[in-house]
């Protein structure tokens, strides 16, 4: 069973909530997305980011601890939040499985790109 911490990861703490409850780094949408991407890259270097499919996007969570599994919501892009029952039902094995799938996908894409370069 996973726990969910309140607040944002340090990389996202300078965001401000607008009148509609959307968290932004900047009012300028291009600057906002650039800053979100920079923050996500920093976060991914520091810890694992778990993503859960929601509609046409994902809900993102930083893995704070694996034992006991502790997550923290990341207000990234569409800022979806997974239902509570999804978070409560997560196990550390689920996080490790997603990491394996992500590595396998990146490897397959790299191999395909290398093959395309070699074969024309």
N, C-alpha and C positions, 0 to 999 in steps of 0.2 A: 504494500500500500504506500502510495506516494504522499508526501506532504507538499503543500504549496506555500511558499513564503510571500509575504506582502511586499509591495514596492517593486521597483525596477532594478535590474542589474546596474552596476556602477556606470557602465558604458552608455546607458540610456537615462540616467538620472537628471540630466540637464533639460529634458523635454518639459514642455508646458502644455497643459490641457486647454483647448480652446472652448468656446461657448457651446460647442456640440459634444464635448467630451472626447475629442480626438487629440491624441498626444502628438506634439510637433516640436522639432528643434527650431524651425523657422517658419514664418508665414509664407515665404517664397517656396513654392512646391518643388522646384528643381533643387534648391539648396537643401530643403528638408529631406528629400530622397537621397541626395549625396551624403548628408550627415548620417542618415539611417544606415546606409551601406557601410560607411566607415565604422560606425559603432558595431554593426554586426560582424564585420571582419575582426575587429579587436576582441569581441566576445568569443568568437569561434576559435581564436588563438588561445584564449584563456581556459575555455571549458567546452564541453559537449553541448550542442543545441539540439534539443528534441523538437521535431515538428509533427503536428497532427493535422491531417487533411480536414479542411473545413470549407465547404462550398467550393469556390473557385480558387482558393488560396490555402494557407496554413495558419495554424496557431503555433507560435514558437515559445519554447520554454528553455531556459538555461538550467543545466544540471548543476545544482549547488553541491550536493553530496550523493554518492551512490548508496551508502548504507548509514542510516536509513535513507531511502531515495527521497531527495528533497529538490523541488523544482521552483523556478521563479519565472513568472510570465514576462515575455519580451514584447513590448509594443512595437512590432516591426511591420511595415507596409500596411496591409489592411487591418491589422490589429485584432484579429480574431482571437477569441478565448475558447478553449475546449470546454465542454460541459464538465461539471464537477465529478461526475461518475467516471469519466475517462481518466482524469488525473488520479482519483482515488484508486482506480484499478490498475494503474501502471506498476510494473516491477522493474528492478534493475536489469533483469534479463531482456525486457522489452527495449530498453535503451541500448543495450549491447547489440541486440539483433538489428536495430535500425542502423547503428554504426557499421555493422558488417555489410548490410545492404548498400549503404552509401558508398563504402569503399569499393565494393564489387561494381557498382554502377559507374563510378569514376574511372575505374580500371578498364571497363568495357568501352566506355566512350573514348578514352585515350588510345586504346588498341585500334578502334575503328578509325579514328583520325589518322593514326600512324599508317594504317593500311591504305587509306585513301591517298595519302601523300606518296606512298611507295608505288601504288598501282595507277596513279594518274588522276 
